[in-house]
Amino acid sequence: MVVSEIELFEVLSQQLGAEKAKSLVQYVEAKVDKRLEDKTSVFSTKEDIAKLETKIAESKAELLKWMIILFAPFYVGMIVFLVKQFS
């Protein structure tokens, strides 16, 4: 038990008795631990952020590649069209 749990136990044991206070402190401790686990599972670690940054960089590169592939024929066609119009 940590200090705050000991203090809680001492206060409760005066009111409820040692056994009931002990079981109540254990129950509260279990609830707090469960809530803390639930909350910490939502947080991102540095490793998670690094993975996300890597995925974003890969997506940018993939998007740029497809933009070049799809728009290159359009630009070539425009150049050919302009050359034919003005020659």
Secondary structure, DSSP 8 states (H G I E B T S, - for coil): --HHHHHHHHHHHHHH-HHHHHHHHHHHHHHHHHHHHHHHTTS--HHHHHHHHHHHHHHHHHHHHHHHHHHHHHHHHHHHHHHHHH-
